[in-house]
Amino acid sequence: MKWIRVDDEMPETEETVLIYMPEAETEPIWPGYLNDSGSCWLLADGMPAGRVTHWMHFPFPPKE
């Protein structure tokens, strides 16, 4: 897994990924996505996210 800078690459719109928000007061890493126009980051519950600087795809689940 690798963090990707938003200045370098963006995920597909509406694809849920892990986002990093360095100014978050408590937990800086949350699941989130870009809205359908790609202009705004939202948390997985649809609430606006803070400033996002990095993102990464979710890891694959464990193999049984």
PQR file of N, CA, C, O and H, with PARSE charges and radii, in Angstrom:
ATOM      1  N   MET A   1       0.844  -1.180   0.000 -0.4000 1.5000
ATOM      2  CA  MET A   1       0.000   0.000   0.000 -0.0000 2.0000
ATOM      3  C   MET A   1       0.882   1.234   0.000  0.5500 1.7000
ATOM      4  O   MET A   1       1.961   1.256   0.592 -0.5500 1.4000
ATOM      5  N   LYS A   2       0.395   2.252  -0.676 -0.4000 1.5000
ATOM      6  CA  LYS A   2       1.202   3.454  -0.819 -0.0000 2.0000
ATOM      7  C   LYS A   2       0.301   4.686  -0.817  0.5500 1.7000
ATOM      8  O   LYS A   2      -0.715   4.718  -1.512 -0.5500 1.4000
ATOM      9  H   LYS A   2      -0.481   2.234  -1.157  0.4000 1.0000
ATOM     10  N   TRP A   3       0.670   5.686  -0.045 -0.4000 1.5000
ATOM     11  CA  TRP A   3      -0.054   6.949  -0.053 -0.0000 2.0000
ATOM     12  C   TRP A   3       0.263   7.689  -1.342  0.5500 1.7000
ATOM     13  O   TRP A   3       1.412   7.707  -1.784 -0.5500 1.4000
ATOM     14  H   TRP A   3       1.495   5.660   0.520  0.4000 1.0000
ATOM     15  N   ILE A   4      -0.754   8.302  -1.948 -0.4000 1.5000
ATOM     16  CA  ILE A   4      -0.605   9.045  -3.197 -0.0000 2.0000
ATOM     17  C   ILE A   4      -0.959  10.499  -2.926  0.5500 1.7000
ATOM     18  O   ILE A   4      -2.011  10.798  -2.362 -0.5500 1.4000
ATOM     19  H   ILE A   4      -1.687   8.288  -1.589  0.4000 1.0000
ATOM     20  N   ARG A   5      -0.078  11.393  -3.328 -0.4000 1.5000
ATOM     21  CA  ARG A   5      -0.346  12.830  -3.151 -0.0000 2.0000
ATOM     22  C   ARG A   5      -1.459  13.258  -4.096  0.5500 1.7000
ATOM     23  O   ARG A   5      -1.474  12.847  -5.257 -0.5500 1.4000
ATOM     24  H   ARG A   5       0.777  11.150  -3.785  0.4000 1.0000
ATOM     25  N   VAL A   6      -2.393  14.077  -3.617 -0.4000 1.5000
ATOM     26  CA  VAL A   6      -3.480  14.538  -4.480 -0.0000 2.0000
ATOM     27  C   VAL A   6      -2.961  15.412  -5.617  0.5500 1.7000
ATOM     28  O   VAL A   6      -3.627  15.545  -6.643 -0.5500 1.4000
ATOM     29  H   VAL A   6      -2.381  14.411  -2.675  0.4000 1.0000
ATOM     30  N   ASP A   7      -1.782  16.009  -5.450 -0.4000 1.5000
ATOM     31  CA  ASP A   7      -1.182  16.799  -6.525 -0.0000 2.0000
ATOM     32  C   ASP A   7      -0.669  15.910  -7.653  0.5500 1.7000
ATOM     33  O   ASP A   7      -0.496  16.376  -8.779 -0.5500 1.4000
ATOM     34  H   ASP A   7      -1.240  15.901  -4.617  0.4000 1.0000
ATOM     35  N   ASP A   8      -0.424  14.629  -7.358 -0.4000 1.5000
ATOM     36  CA  ASP A   8       0.122  13.709  -8.352 -0.0000 2.0000
ATOM     37  C   ASP A   8      -0.942  12.894  -9.076  0.5500 1.7000
ATOM     38  O   ASP A   8      -0.816  12.629 -10.272 -0.5500 1.4000
ATOM     39  H   ASP A   8      -0.565  14.250  -6.444  0.4000 1.0000
ATOM     40  N   GLU A   9      -1.982  12.498  -8.363 -0.4000 1.5000
ATOM     41  CA  GLU A   9      -3.005  11.626  -8.941 -0.0000 2.0000
ATOM     42  C   GLU A   9      -4.250  11.642  -8.058  0.5500 1.7000
ATOM     43  O   GLU A   9      -4.162  11.792  -6.839 -0.5500 1.4000
ATOM     44  H   GLU A   9      -2.084  12.713  -7.391  0.4000 1.0000
ATOM     45  N   MET A  10      -5.402  11.486  -8.692 -0.4000 1.5000
ATOM     46  CA  MET A  10      -6.662  11.427  -7.960 -0.0000 2.0000
ATOM     47  C   MET A  10      -7.337  10.085  -8.237  0.5500 1.7000
ATOM     48  O   MET A  10      -7.144   9.504  -9.305 -0.5500 1.4000
ATOM     49  H   MET A  10      -5.473  11.365  -9.682  0.4000 1.0000
ATOM     50  N   PRO A  11      -8.130   9.586  -7.281 -0.5600 1.5000
ATOM     51  CA  PRO A  11      -8.869   8.349  -7.537  0.2800 2.0000
ATOM     52  C   PRO A  11     -10.049   8.624  -8.468  0.5500 1.7000
ATOM     53  O   PRO A  11     -10.364   9.777  -8.765 -0.5500 1.4000
ATOM     54  N   GLU A  12     -10.688   7.561  -8.916 -0.4000 1.5000
ATOM     55  CA  GLU A  12     -11.919   7.706  -9.690 -0.0000 2.0000
ATOM     56  C   GLU A  12     -12.962   8.390  -8.798  0.5500 1.7000
ATOM     57  O   GLU A  12     -12.956   8.200  -7.581 -0.5500 1.4000
ATOM     58  H   GLU A  12     -10.432   6.625  -8.675  0.4000 1.0000
ATOM     59  N   THR A  13     -13.844   9.174  -9.392 -0.4000 1.5000
ATOM     60  CA  THR A  13     -14.897   9.803  -8.587 -0.0000 2.0000
ATOM     61  C   THR A  13     -15.805   8.725  -8.005  0.5500 1.7000
ATOM     62  O   THR A  13     -16.067   7.700  -8.635 -0.5500 1.4000
ATOM     63  H   THR A  13     -13.849   9.328 -10.380  0.4000 1.0000
ATOM     64  N   GLU A  14     -16.264   8.974  -6.820 -0.4000 1.5000
ATOM     65  CA  GLU A  14     -17.153   8.106  -6.056 -0.0000 2.0000
ATOM     66  C   GLU A  14     -16.552   6.743  -5.695  0.5500 1.7000
ATOM     67  O   GLU A  14     -17.283   5.840  -5.287 -0.5500 1.4000
ATOM     68  H   GLU A  14     -16.050   9.807  -6.309  0.4000 1.0000
ATOM     69  N   GLU A  15     -15.242   6.584  -5.840 -0.4000 1.5000
ATOM     70  CA  GLU A  15     -14.545   5.368  -5.379 -0.0000 2.0000
ATOM     71  C   GLU A  15     -14.121   5.601  -3.934  0.5500 1.7000
ATOM     72  O   GLU A  15     -13.390   6.554  -3.665 -0.5500 1.4000
ATOM     73  H   GLU A  15     -14.649   7.318  -6.172  0.4000 1.0000
ATOM     74  N   THR A  16     -14.547   4.774  -3.011 -0.4000 1.5000
ATOM     75  CA  THR A  16     -14.174   4.946  -1.610 -0.0000 2.0000
ATOM     76  C   THR A  16     -12.730   4.519  -1.415  0.5500 1.7000
ATOM     77  O   THR A  16     -12.339   3.409  -1.776 -0.5500 1.4000
ATOM     78  H   THR A  16     -15.141   4.000  -3.229  0.4000 1.0000
ATOM     79  N   VAL A  17     -11.943   5.420  -0.835 -0.4000 1.5000
ATOM     80  CA  VAL A  17     -10.517   5.210  -0.571 -0.0000 2.0000
ATOM     81  C   VAL A  17     -10.220   5.707   0.845  0.5500 1.7000
ATOM     82  O   VAL A  17     -11.092   6.286   1.493 -0.5500 1.4000
ATOM     83  H   VAL A  17     -12.260   6.321  -0.541  0.4000 1.0000
ATOM     84  N   LEU A  18      -9.021   5.488   1.317 -0.4000 1.5000
ATOM     85  CA  LEU A  18      -8.585   6.092   2.579 -0.0000 2.0000
ATOM     86  C   LEU A  18      -8.040   7.475   2.259  0.5500 1.7000
ATOM     87  O   LEU A  18      -7.257   7.641   1.323 -0.5500 1.4000
ATOM     88  H   LEU A  18      -8.313   5.018   0.791  0.4000 1.0000
ATOM     89  N   ILE A  19      -8.458   8.469   3.043 -0.4000 1.5000
ATOM     90  CA  ILE A  19      -7.964   9.827   2.826 -0.0000 2.0000
ATOM     91  C   ILE A  19      -7.218  10.310   4.070  0.5500 1.7000
ATOM     92  O   ILE A  19      -7.551   9.943   5.197 -0.5500 1.4000
ATOM     93  H   ILE A  19      -9.094   8.334   3.804  0.4000 1.0000
ATOM     94  N   TYR A  20      -6.208  11.137   3.837 -0.4000 1.5000
ATOM     95  CA  TYR A  20      -5.402  11.695   4.921 -0.0000 2.0000
ATOM     96  C   TYR A  20      -5.649  13.197   4.981  0.5500 1.7000
ATOM     97  O   TYR A  20      -5.447  13.914   4.001 -0.5500 1.4000
ATOM     98  H   TYR A  20      -5.938  11.435   2.922  0.4000 1.0000
ATOM     99  N   MET A  21      -6.094  13.666   6.162 -0.4000 1.5000
ATOM    100  CA  MET A  21      -6.372  15.085   6.406 -0.0000 2.0000
ATOM    101  C   MET A  21      -5.460  15.545   7.545  0.5500 1.7000
ATOM    102  O   MET A  21      -5.797  15.334   8.710 -0.5500 1.4000
ATOM    103  H   MET A  21      -6.258  13.084   6.958  0.4000 1.0000
ATOM    104  N   PRO A  22      -4.321  16.163   7.246 -0.5600 1.5000
ATOM    105  CA  PRO A  22      -3.332  16.486   8.280  0.2800 2.0000
ATOM    106  C   PRO A  22      -3.813  17.444   9.360  0.5500 1.7000
ATOM    107  O   PRO A  22      -3.270  17.431  10.465 -0.5500 1.4000
ATOM    108  N   GLU A  23      -4.808  18.271   9.079 -0.4000 1.5000
ATOM    109  CA  GLU A  23      -5.273  19.226  10.098 -0.0000 2.0000
ATOM    110  C   GLU A  23      -6.389  18.685  10.981  0.5500 1.7000
ATOM    111  O   GLU A  23      -6.892  19.412  11.838 -0.5500 1.4000
ATOM    112  H   GLU A  23      -5.249  18.281   8.182  0.4000 1.0000
ATOM    113  N   ALA A  24      -6.790  17.432  10.798 -0.4000 1.5000
ATOM    114  CA  ALA A  24      -7.876  16.867  11.614 -0.0000 2.0000
ATOM    115  C   ALA A  24      -7.474  16.892  13.087  0.5500 1.7000
ATOM    116  O   ALA A  24      -6.334  16.580  13.431 -0.5500 1.4000
ATOM    117  H   ALA A  24      -6.381  16.842  10.102  0.4000 1.0000
ATOM    118  N   GLU A  25      -8.411  17.264  13.948 -0.4000 1.5000
ATOM    119  CA  GLU A  25      -8.109  17.404  15.374 -0.0000 2.0000
ATOM    120  C   GLU A  25      -7.873  16.068  16.070  0.5500 1.7000
ATOM    121  O   GLU A  25      -7.071  15.994  17.001 -0.5500 1.4000
ATOM    122  H   GLU A  25      -9.337  17.518  13.668  0.4000 1.0000
ATOM    123  N   THR A  26      -8.551  15.023  15.639 -0.4000 1.5000
ATOM    124  CA  THR A  26      -8.392  13.731  16.312 -0.0000 2.0000
ATOM    125  C   THR A  26      -7.763  12.708  15.380  0.5500 1.7000
ATOM    126  O   THR A  26      -6.553  12.487  15.437 -0.5500 1.4000
ATOM    127  H   THR A  26      -9.203  15.083  14.883  0.4000 1.0000
ATOM    128  N   GLU A  27      -8.548  12.089  14.537 -0.4000 1.5000
ATOM    129  CA  GLU A  27      -8.049  11.042  13.643 -0.0000 2.0000
ATOM    130  C   GLU A  27      -7.877  11.598  12.230  0.5500 1.7000
ATOM    131  O   GLU A  27      -8.856  12.037  11.626 -0.5500 1.4000
ATOM    132  H   GLU A  27      -9.531  12.269  14.491  0.4000 1.0000
ATOM    133  N   PRO A  28      -6.655  11.590  11.688 -0.5600 1.5000
ATOM    134  CA  PRO A  28      -6.436  12.183  10.364  0.2800 2.0000
ATOM    135  C   PRO A  28      -6.740  11.258   9.185  0.5500 1.7000
ATOM    136  O   PRO A  28      -6.724  11.710   8.040 -0.5500 1.4000
ATOM    137  N   ILE A  29      -7.014   9.982   9.436 -0.4000 1.5000
ATOM    138  CA  ILE A  29      -7.251   9.043   8.336 -0.0000 2.0000
ATOM    139  C   ILE A  29      -8.685   8.524   8.409  0.5500 1.7000
ATOM    140  O   ILE A  29      -9.122   8.008   9.437 -0.5500 1.4000
ATOM    141  H   ILE A  29      -7.027   9.616  10.366  0.4000 1.0000
ATOM    142  N   TRP A  30      -9.412   8.672   7.291 -0.4000 1.5000
ATOM    143  CA  TRP A  30     -10.811   8.258   7.212 -0.0000 2.0000
ATOM    144  C   TRP A  30     -11.112   7.688   5.839  0.5500 1.7000
ATOM    145  O   TRP A  30     -10.405   7.999   4.881 -0.5500 1.4000
ATOM    146  H   TRP A  30      -9.057   9.091   6.456  0.4000 1.0000
ATOM    147  N   PRO A  31     -12.146   6.858   5.716 -0.5600 1.5000
ATOM    148  CA  PRO A  31     -12.611   6.490   4.382  0.2800 2.0000
ATOM    149  C   PRO A  31     -13.354   7.681   3.780  0.5500 1.7000
ATOM    150  O   PRO A  31     -14.102   8.370   4.474 -0.5500 1.4000
ATOM    151  N   GLY A  32     -13.146   7.914   2.506 -0.4000 1.5000
ATOM    152  CA  GLY A  32     -13.816   9.021   1.838 -0.0000 2.0000
ATOM    153  C   GLY A  32     -13.765   8.855   0.333  0.5500 1.7000
ATOM    154  O   GLY A  32     -13.249   7.862  -0.180 -0.5500 1.4000
ATOM    155  H   GLY A  32     -12.539   7.354   1.942  0.4000 1.0000
ATOM    156  N   TYR A  33     -14.306   9.839  -0.369 -0.4000 1.5000
ATOM    157  CA  TYR A  33     -14.361   9.761  -1.825 -0.0000 2.0000
ATOM    158  C   TYR A  33     -14.505  11.157  -2.418  0.5500 1.7000
ATOM    159  O   TYR A  33     -14.865  12.108  -1.724 -0.5500 1.4000
ATOM    160  H   TYR A  33     -14.725  10.646   0.048  0.4000 1.0000
ATOM    161  N   LEU A  34     -14.219  11.263  -3.708 -0.4000 1.5000
ATOM    162  CA  LEU A  34     -14.456  12.497  -4.451 -0.0000 2.0000
ATOM    163  C   LEU A  34     -15.899  12.486  -4.938  0.5500 1.7000
ATOM    164  O   LEU A  34     -16.409  11.444  -5.348 -0.5500 1.4000
ATOM    165  H   LEU A  34     -13.926  10.491  -4.272  0.4000 1.0000
ATOM    166  N   ASN A  35     -16.559  13.641  -4.894 -0.4000 1.5000
ATOM    167  CA  ASN A  35     -17.933  13.683  -5.393 -0.0000 2.0000
ATOM    168  C   ASN A  35     -17.952  13.405  -6.893  0.5500 1.7000
ATOM    169  O   ASN A  35     -16.899  13.309  -7.524 -0.5500 1.4000
ATOM    170  H   ASN A  35     -16.144  14.488  -4.561  0.4000 1.0000
ATOM    171  N   ASP A  36     -19.146  13.277  -7.460 -0.4000 1.5000
ATOM    172  CA  ASP A  36     -19.260  12.869  -8.860 -0.0000 2.0000
ATOM    173  C   ASP A  36     -18.628  13.836  -9.847  0.5500 1.7000
ATOM    174  O   ASP A  36     -18.286  13.431 -10.958 -0.5500 1.4000
ATOM    175  H   ASP A  36     -20.001  13.356  -6.947  0.4000 1.0000
ATOM    176  N   SER A  37     -18.462  15.096  -9.480 -0.4000 1.5000
ATOM    177  CA  SER A  37     -17.794  16.043 -10.377 -0.0000 2.0000
ATOM    178  C   SER A  37     -16.287  16.116 -10.124  0.5500 1.7000
ATOM    179  O   SER A  37     -15.564  16.771 -10.875 -0.5500 1.4000
ATOM    180  H   SER A  37     -18.739  15.426  -8.578  0.4000 1.0000
ATOM    181  N   GLY A  38     -15.809  15.442  -9.061 -0.4000 1.5000
ATOM    182  CA  GLY A  38     -14.384  15.454  -8.739 -0.0000 2.0000
ATOM    183  C   GLY A  38     -13.899  16.743  -8.121  0.5500 1.7000
ATOM    184  O   GLY A  38     -12.695  16.997  -8.076 -0.5500 1.4000
ATOM    185  H   GLY A  38     -16.396  14.911  -8.451  0.4000 1.0000
ATOM    186  N   SER A  39     -14.827  17.570  -7.640 -0.4000 1.5000
ATOM    187  CA  SER A  39     -14.433  18.879  -7.116 -0.0000 2.0000
ATOM    188  C   SER A  39     -14.401  18.959  -5.594  0.5500 1.7000
ATOM    189  O   SER A  39     -13.920  19.950  -5.044 -0.5500 1.4000
ATOM    190  H   SER A  39     -15.804  17.364  -7.677  0.4000 1.0000
ATOM    191  N   CYS A  40     -14.907  17.926  -4.894 -0.4000 1.5000
ATOM    192  CA  CYS A  40     -15.028  18.012  -3.439 -0.0000 2.0000
ATOM    193  C   CYS A  40     -14.811  16.640  -2.808  0.5500 1.7000
ATOM    194  O   CYS A  40     -15.365  15.643  -3.270 -0.5500 1.4000
ATOM    195  H   CYS A  40     -15.297  17.121  -5.340  0.4000 1.0000
ATOM    196  N   TRP A  41     -13.995  16.595  -1.742 -0.4000 1.5000
ATOM    197  CA  TRP A  41     -13.808  15.363  -0.976 -0.0000 2.0000
ATOM    198  C   TRP A  41     -14.912  15.253   0.058  0.5500 1.7000
ATOM    199  O   TRP A  41     -15.257  16.227   0.727 -0.5500 1.4000
ATOM    200  H   TRP A  41     -13.545  17.405  -1.366  0.4000 1.0000
ATOM    201  N   LEU A  42     -15.464  14.046   0.179 -0.4000 1.5000
ATOM    202  CA  LEU A  42     -16.485  13.765   1.188 -0.0000 2.0000
ATOM    203  C   LEU A  42     -16.051  12.562   2.007  0.5500 1.7000
ATOM    204  O   LEU A  42     -15.361  11.675   1.504 -0.5500 1.4000
ATOM    205  H   LEU A  42     -15.183  13.255  -0.364  0.4000 1.0000
ATOM    206  N   LEU A  43     -16.461  12.537   3.281 -0.4000 1.5000
ATOM    207  CA  LEU A  43     -16.242  11.352   4.099 -0.0000 2.0000
ATOM    208  C   LEU A  43     -17.220  10.276   3.636  0.5500 1.7000
ATOM    209  O   LEU A  43     -18.185  10.579   2.935 -0.5500 1.4000
ATOM    210  H   LEU A  43     -17.021  13.258   3.689  0.4000 1.0000
ATOM    211  N   ALA A  44     -16.983   9.041   4.018 -0.4000 1.5000
ATOM    212  CA  ALA A  44     -17.823   7.933   3.572 -0.0000 2.0000
ATOM    213  C   ALA A  44     -19.295   8.131   3.910  0.5500 1.7000
ATOM    214  O   ALA A  44     -20.163   7.606   3.213 -0.5500 1.4000
ATOM    215  H   ALA A  44     -16.199   8.795   4.588  0.4000 1.0000
ATOM    216  N   ASP A  45     -19.589   8.883   4.973 -0.4000 1.5000
ATOM    217  CA  ASP A  45     -20.987   9.130   5.343 -0.0000 2.0000
ATOM    218  C   ASP A  45     -21.605  10.312   4.597  0.5500 1.7000
ATOM    219  O   ASP A  45     -22.748  10.683   4.863 -0.5500 1.4000
ATOM    220  H   ASP A  45     -18.884   9.310   5.540  0.4000 1.0000
ATOM    221  N   GLY A  46     -20.857  10.906   3.665 -0.4000 1.5000
ATOM    222  CA  GLY A  46     -21.369  12.013   2.858 -0.0000 2.0000
ATOM    223  C   GLY A  46     -21.092  13.392   3.410  0.5500 1.7000
ATOM    224  O   GLY A  46     -21.410  14.390   2.763 -0.5500 1.4000
ATOM    225  H   GLY A  46     -19.929  10.605   3.448  0.4000 1.0000
ATOM    226  N   MET A  47     -20.501  13.472   4.602 -0.4000 1.5000
ATOM    227  CA  MET A  47     -20.164  14.771   5.192 -0.0000 2.0000
ATOM    228  C   MET A  47     -18.905  15.323   4.513  0.5500 1.7000
ATOM    229  O   MET A  47     -18.054  14.546   4.081 -0.5500 1.4000
ATOM    230  H   MET A  47     -20.242  12.661   5.127  0.4000 1.0000
ATOM    231  N   PRO A  48     -18.773  16.651   4.411 -0.5600 1.5000
ATOM    232  CA  PRO A  48     -17.575  17.231   3.804  0.2800 2.0000
ATOM    233  C   PRO A  48     -16.317  16.861   4.591  0.5500 1.7000
ATOM    234  O   PRO A  48     -16.326  16.833   5.822 -0.5500 1.4000
ATOM    235  N   ALA A  49     -15.255  16.582   3.872 -0.4000 1.5000
ATOM    236  CA  ALA A  49     -13.961  16.274   4.496 -0.0000 2.0000
ATOM    237  C   ALA A  49     -13.168  17.567   4.643  0.5500 1.7000
ATOM    238  O   ALA A  49     -13.469  18.574   4.003 -0.5500 1.4000
ATOM    239  H   ALA A  49     -15.248  16.604   2.872  0.4000 1.0000
ATOM    240  N   GLY A  50     -12.155  17.520   5.493 -0.4000 1.5000
ATOM    241  CA  GLY A  50     -11.231  18.639   5.600 -0.0000 2.0000
ATOM    242  C   GLY A  50     -10.278  18.636   4.416  0.5500 1.7000
ATOM    243  O   GLY A  50     -10.528  17.984   3.402 -0.5500 1.4000
ATOM    244  H   GLY A  50     -11.910  16.702   6.013  0.4000 1.0000
ATOM    245  N   ARG A  51      -9.190  19.367   4.555 -0.4000 1.5000
ATOM    246  CA  ARG A  51      -8.194  19.415   3.477 -0.0000 2.0000
ATOM    247  C   ARG A  51      -7.524  18.052   3.361  0.5500 1.7000
ATOM    248  O   ARG A  51      -6.921  17.563   4.316 -0.5500 1.4000
ATOM    249  H   ARG A  51      -8.987  19.896   5.378  0.4000 1.0000
ATOM    250  N   VAL A  52      -7.636  17.449   2.187 -0.4000 1.5000
ATOM    251  CA  VAL A  52      -7.044  16.141   1.919 -0.0000 2.0000
ATOM    252  C   VAL A  52      -5.744  16.344   1.153  0.5500 1.7000
ATOM    253  O   VAL A  52      -5.718  17.025   0.128 -0.5500 1.4000
ATOM    254  H   VAL A  52      -8.126  17.847   1.412  0.4000 1.0000
ATOM    255  N   THR A  53      -4.659  15.743   1.661 -0.4000 1.5000
ATOM    256  CA  THR A  53      -3.367  15.867   0.973 -0.0000 2.0000
ATOM    257  C   THR A  53      -2.926  14.567   0.321  0.5500 1.7000
ATOM    258  O   THR A  53      -2.160  14.587  -0.642 -0.5500 1.4000
ATOM    259  H   THR A  53      -4.680  15.190   2.494  0.4000 1.0000
ATOM    260  N   HIS A  54      -3.403  13.428   0.838 -0.4000 1.5000
ATOM    261  CA  HIS A  54      -3.004  12.121   0.326 -0.0000 2.0000
ATOM    262  C   HIS A  54      -4.197  11.160   0.370  0.5500 1.7000
ATOM    263  O   HIS A  54      -5.152  11.369   1.118 -0.5500 1.4000
ATOM    264  H   HIS A  54      -4.025  13.412   1.621  0.4000 1.0000
ATOM    265  N   TRP A  55      -4.121  10.114  -0.439 -0.4000 1.5000
ATOM    266  CA  TRP A  55      -5.144   9.080  -0.437 -0.0000 2.0000
ATOM    267  C   TRP A  55      -4.482   7.749  -0.794  0.5500 1.7000
ATOM    268  O   TRP A  55      -3.366   7.723  -1.313 -0.5500 1.4000
ATOM    269  H   TRP A  55      -3.345   9.945  -1.047  0.4000 1.0000
ATOM    270  N   MET A  56      -5.178   6.643  -0.513 -0.4000 1.5000
ATOM    271  CA  MET A  56      -4.700   5.320  -0.923 -0.0000 2.0000
ATOM    272  C   MET A  56      -5.895   4.382  -1.067  0.5500 1.7000
ATOM    273  O   MET A  56      -6.935   4.561  -0.433 -0.5500 1.4000
ATOM    274  H   MET A  56      -6.085   6.664  -0.091  0.4000 1.0000
ATOM    275  N   HIS A  57      -5.713   3.381  -1.918 -0.4000 1.5000
ATOM    276  CA  HIS A  57      -6.739   2.349  -2.073 -0.0000 2.0000
ATOM    277  C   HIS A  57      -6.790   1.526  -0.799  0.5500 1.7000
ATOM    278  O   HIS A  57      -5.808   1.457  -0.060 -0.5500 1.4000
ATOM    279  H   HIS A  57      -4.868   3.236  -2.433  0.4000 1.0000
ATOM    280  N   PHE A  58      -7.930   0.902  -0.540 -0.4000 1.5000
ATOM    281  CA  PHE A  58      -8.057  -0.011   0.592 -0.0000 2.0000
ATOM    282  C   PHE A  58      -7.203  -1.247   0.329  0.5500 1.7000
ATOM    283  O   PHE A  58      -7.016  -1.628  -0.826 -0.5500 1.4000
ATOM    284  H   PHE A  58      -8.727   0.958  -1.140  0.4000 1.0000
ATOM    285  N   PRO A  59      -6.684  -1.879   1.376 -0.5600 1.5000
ATOM    286  CA  PRO A  59      -5.927  -3.129   1.176  0.2800 2.0000
ATOM    287  C   PRO A  59      -6.882  -4.256   0.809  0.5500 1.7000
ATOM    288  O   PRO A  59      -8.082  -4.172   1.067 -0.5500 1.4000
ATOM    289  N   PHE A  60      -6.351  -5.291   0.215 -0.4000 1.5000
ATOM    290  CA  PHE A  60      -7.148  -6.479  -0.081 -0.0000 2.0000
ATOM    291  C   PHE A  60      -7.460  -7.201   1.227  0.5500 1.7000
ATOM    292  O   PHE A  60      -6.657  -7.161   2.160 -0.5500 1.4000
ATOM    293  H   PHE A  60      -5.376  -5.358   0.005  0.4000 1.0000
ATOM    294  N   PRO A  61      -8.606  -7.854   1.305 -0.5600 1.5000
ATOM    295  CA  PRO A  61      -8.951  -8.586   2.524  0.2800 2.0000
ATOM    296  C   PRO A  61      -8.040  -9.803   2.682  0.5500 1.7000
ATOM    297  O   PRO A  61      -7.424 -10.240   1.710 -0.5500 1.4000
ATOM    298  N   PRO A  62      -7.947 -10.350   3.880 -0.5600 1.5000
ATOM    299  CA  PRO A  62      -7.103 -11.524   4.092  0.2800 2.0000
ATOM    300  C   PRO A  62      -7.648 -12.733   3.318  0.5500 1.7000
ATOM    301  O   PRO A  62      -8.853 -12.868   3.105 -0.5500 1.4000
ATOM    302  N   LYS A  63      -6.745 -13.579   2.916 -0.4000 1.5000
ATOM    303  CA  LYS A  63      -7.146 -14.816   2.245 -0.0000 2.0000
ATOM    304  C   LYS A  63      -7.363 -15.882   3.298  0.5500 1.7000
ATOM    305  O   LYS A  63      -6.574 -16.008   4.234 -0.5500 1.4000
ATOM    306  H   LYS A  63      -5.766 -13.469   3.089  0.4000 1.0000
ATOM    307  N   GLU A  64      -8.418 -16.640   3.151 -0.4000 1.5000
ATOM    308  CA  GLU A  64      -8.729 -17.672   4.150 -0.0000 2.0000
ATOM    309  C   GLU A  64      -8.179 -19.004   3.726  0.5500 1.7000
ATOM    310  O   GLU A  64      -8.341 -19.994   4.440 -0.5500 1.4000
ATOM    311  H   GLU A  64      -9.059 -16.538   2.391  0.4000 1.0000
TER
END
